């Protein structure tokens, strides 16, 4: 399938001692300590946004009052260095260096930004705030409400050769069943074990076929190995509100949509809510199963390179003629999300949006579009763990080749 592309890094690991050997892995360290346009190196010409205490929010998304960390024109390519929250949270000790060292990671292979965040006095309430570290926002010059921000995902590169998968009390598909370790009183960063949560440290290694995998060692000593497909769980534009915007539930502005199709080669369209659009990203994943049932994917820090193009209302061609919620595509599919606290309603919303899209993009009668979707389109559960649940339709582009030929 399209999304099972390979990664370009090498890592060896020892599971008997939980030591991670990363000498052959190119740790992607911070390029600059402030947002800047790069003048040389592999990302020459790109704008660059690091994850510093000045460019991140912890647990919340930018709103209309957020100050952009950099302003770029339409057509710009921006490279973001993001930091995963896993390994940094209070139930893991809020000490990135201590946590990852306890898993066998050498100090030089722990991101400096992760250390800085957890050693800082940046406020974060484990119970009230979202877990995510969000980088941005970036102002897109000339963007106004009614416009569409087209975001092309050029690359999502792992910054480190490891990640974490977590299950927490009160969260996930099986609340009350997992985790099985009970929560104790007076849980805190000083006593993370009292939370009773489960975090599974997951090294990455290359297999005999030259493919890269996450590796989970079982009690028998045998390992579960699964392919990687890095993508950004959070991408979006600022909501038109002055109220704090929690990082967990996704909405019409994007945010924590967690659709695992949106890696390199995909494109997402966002309806601009506020002047400048104010785009942000974070919550990078190395891989995620549909549903994300335990709570998290394989969460890990990544470098995302994205291209921004502003589509002006009434001037530029808009897929489906109009976009009132995120719409996505990759080489194989058009993707229409449905979001709701009720999974059944999310399914209905995704179906309605798929019908609307087919009607507007290809001029297909709505009843015929509905029949087509029933016969030939997969609806997948994006995630069921982010308060607002997600379903997305995968409309196969190849089925409409006659329409595309007619358009030419």
N, C-alpha and C positions, 0 to 999 in steps of 0.2 A: 504494500500500500504506500501511498504518497508520504504519509507521515512517519514512516519507519526509516527515515534517513539516518546515516551514520554520523558519528561525531569524530572530530579530528584531534584526539588526545590519547596519551598512553599512561596507564597507571598500573602499578603492581601493589598487591596488598596481602598481608598475612592475617588470616582469621584466627589462627590458633592463639595469637597474642593480642589480637585486636589492633595491632600496629599497622598504620597506613604508611606505605613507602611511596613518596610522591616525587622522587628525584627526577623522573622522566616526564612529569606533568608540568606544563607551563602554567604556574599560578598566575592568574590575571590580576596583577596588583593595580592599584589606583594610578591613573596616568597623570592627573593633575589634582591639586587639592581645592580647585574651584572650577565652576563652569567656564568653558573657554572653547574657541574654535581651534582645532589642532593644526599645527603648521607642518608637522612631519610625522614619520612613523607609519604604522600599518593603517591608521585611521585618518590619515592626512586629509584635511578639508572638512572632516566631520565636526560638528559641534559635539562637545563632550560634557556630560553631567555626572559628577561623582556622587556617592552617598556620604555626605558629611553631616555634621550636626546642623549645618545651615541649609541643607538641601533636602532634608527628610522630614517626614512626620511619622509618628509611631502610633498606629491604631486608628488613624483618621485620614480621610481623603481631602485634598484641597477643595475649598468652596469658592464662591465668587469673590471673596475678599482676600484670597491667597495672593501673595506677592510672587511673581514669576522669578525663577532663579536664573533664567536666560531668555532672551527673545530672539526668534529665528524667523526668516522669511519662508513662505511656502516653497516647497521643493527641497528643503534642507534635509540632510541626513544627520541624525543625532545618535550618539553612542552613550548609553547609560550603564554605569557600573552600579548594580543593585546588590543589596545585602539581604539574605534570608533571615527571617526572625527565628528560625529553628536553631536551637543551641544558645539562643540569647534570652529566652523568656524566663520568667521567674520560677516556673516549675522545673527549669533546667539549671537554676542557680544564678541567673542574670550575670554570668561571668563567662564570656565566650572562650577566653583562653583556658580557663580551668576546665570547662566542659569538654572542649575538643581535645585537650591534652589527655583527659581521662579516657578518651577513646583511641589514643595512640597517635594523634596528629601532632607533628612537630610544630613548635611555636612559629617558625618561619612560614608554615603552610596554613596558618590561621590569618584571615584577612585583618589588616590593621583597623579597618573601619568597624569591623565587628567588635574588636577589643575596645575601641574608642567609645562606641555606643553604649556598651554594657558598663563601662567604667565611668560614664558621664552621669550627671544629675538629671538627664532628660526624663521627664515624668512619664510613667507608664503604669496603669492600673490593670493588673492581670485579669481581674474579674469584669471590669467595666469597659475597658478599651479593646479595640481590635488588636490582634497579634501582629499585624503586618507592618513592615517598614516600607514606606512609600516614598519614592524619589521624584522630585519635581516641585512645582509644575513648570512646564515650558510654555511660554507664550508664542502662539503662531500669529505673526503679524497680519493684520487685516481681517482676522476671523471675527465674525459677528453671529449672533443667534440667528438661526435659519440656514446657516451654511453647514457644510458637511466636512469633517476632517477625515481624510483618507490616510490610513496608517499602514504602510507596507513593512512587514517584518522581514528584514534582510538576513539577520543572523541572531541566534541566541546561543552564546558560548558559555559553557561552564567555567566558572572562575576557580573552583576548587574541585578535588577529586573525591568528594564525599557529600552526603546529604543526610537528612533525618526524616523519618516518618513517625507521626505522633497520633496517639489516641488519648483524649482527655475526658474526664468525667463530665456528663451533661451534654456531650457533643458526639457527633457521628451518627450513623444509621441505627446503631444498637445501644441507645442510651439506656442505662440501667443494667445492661448486660456486660458491657465492656467500658472501661478497664475493670478487671476483676479484683485488683488491689484496692481496698477501701481508702477513702480520703480520711486523713486525720485532722484534728484541730490544730490551729496555729501554724498552718502551712505558710511558708514564705520563701523568699529567695535564699534566706539563710538555712532553711530546712526544706529543700525542694522535694525530698522523698515523701514528705507528709501530704503532698497533693495526691499521691497514688496514681499519677498519670503514667503513661507508657510512651517512651520515645525510643525509636529503633535507629541507631546509627547505621548508616548504609554506605560502605565503600563502593567505588566504581572500579571495574577492571576490564581489560580487553580479553576476549575469548579466543579460541583457536582459529576461528574464522576471520579474525580481525575486526569483529564487531564489539561494541562497547555496551556494558551491561551494569545494572545495579545488582548487587550480590547480598543476599540475606542468608546467613548461616543458620541452620536448624540445629536442634539438640542432638540429632544423629551425627552431626558433622558434615552432612551433605548440604549443598548450597542451592537456594532458589536463585535463578538468574533470569533477569528480564531486560528487554531492550529499553533504550532511552530515547526520548524525544523532547528536548528542552523547549519550553514556552513560558510566556509571562502570564501568571494567573490574574494579575491586576494590570489593566490598561484602561484609560478612560479620560474624559474631560470633566472639568469642574461643574458641579451642580449649581444651579441658580438659587442659592440660599446663603444666608449668613450664619445659619445654624451649623454646628459640628456635623460632619458626615462620617458616620462609622465606617470602618474599612471592610467589615464582613459582608453585609448584604449587597449584591449587585443591583443595578437599576438601569433606567433608560440612558444614563450618562456613561454606562460601562461599569468600571470598578472591578470587583472580584468575581468576574464571570466564570473563570476556571473552565474554559472550553479547550480540551486538549488537542484540537485541530489547529490551533493558532500559533504554530511555530514558524520556522523559516519558510518563506514562500507563500505565506498567507497574507491577506489584506483585510483590515477591519475599517468599517465606516461608522463614524460617530456623529450624531447631530449636535452641533455646537450649542451650548447652553448660555455662555457668557462671553463678552468680548475677550478676544485673545485665545479662546478655547481652553487654555490652561491644562495641557496634557500631563499625565503622570503615569508611572508604572512601578511595579514591584511584585512581590510574591512569586519569584521565579521558581519553576518546577523543572526537574530533570525528566520526570515522567509522571503520568497520572492515569489511573483507570477511570473509565466513565462511572460516575457516581461518587468517587472519592470517599468511599463509605466509612473508613476509620476516622476521618476528619481531615487529614492532610494528604497531599501527594508526597512524592519524594522531593522534599523541599531543599533547595540549595541555592547558593548565590550564583548569579549569572551576569554576563555582559550582553546587553540587548542593543542591537543596531537597527534603527527604525527610520523610515523615510516618511516625511509629512507633506501632504499635498492638500491645499485648501480648495474645495469645490464650492464655488459661489452659487447661491440660490438664484434660479432663473437664468443662469448663464452656462454652467457646466453640466455635462451628462451625469445624472445621478442614477445608480442602479435601482431598478424598481421605481424610478421617477421621484420618489420621496423616501426619506428615512426618518423615522420618529423614534427609533431605538437602534442599538447596534446591529449591523448587518456584516457578515463576514464571507470571505471566499478563499479558496485555495485552488490549486491546479485542477482538482477533481470536482469540487462541490461549491454550491452556494449554501450558506449556513444561516438559518434564521432562528435566533434564540427565543425562548419563551421563559419569562421569569415571574414567579409568584411564590408566596409562602405555602400554597397548596400545590402539590405536584400535579394533580389533575388539572388545575387551572393553568399551570405552566405549560402542560401539554396542549391545552386548547389555544393558548396564546401563540405558541410556536406554530401550530397548524394554521391559525388565522393569518399569521404573518407570512407563512409560506404560500398560502392561497393568494393573498394580496400581492406578494412579490411576483408570482407567476403571471397573474393577471396584468399587472402593470409593466413588467419587463418584456413579456412575450405576447401580450394581447390574448391570453388564453381565457376562455370562459371559466368563471369561478367553479361551477359544478364539475367541469372537466378537469380543472386543476385539482380539485378535491379527490376525484377518482384516481388521477395520476399519482398523487401522493400516497394514496392507500395501496396502490399496486407496486410502486417502485421506489419509494423514499423511506430511508431509515430515520427514525426519531430516537435520539440517544439521550440518556440522562447525563447531563453535564456534571452536576453535583447535587447532593441532597443535604449538605452539611453547613451551608452558609446562610441560615435563616430563610432567605429567599432562595427557593430551589430553582434549578435550571433544566430545561429540555431544549435540545436543538435539532432542527431538521437538517439533513444532508441531501440537498437536491443535486443530483448528478448532472453536471454540465453537458456531458456527452449525449444525453438524451435529447438535447435541443440544438444539435448541430445544423439541422435544416433551417432553423430560425436564424442562426448566426450566419449561415451562407446567404440567406435572403437579405440580411442587413447589409452585407457587403455589396 
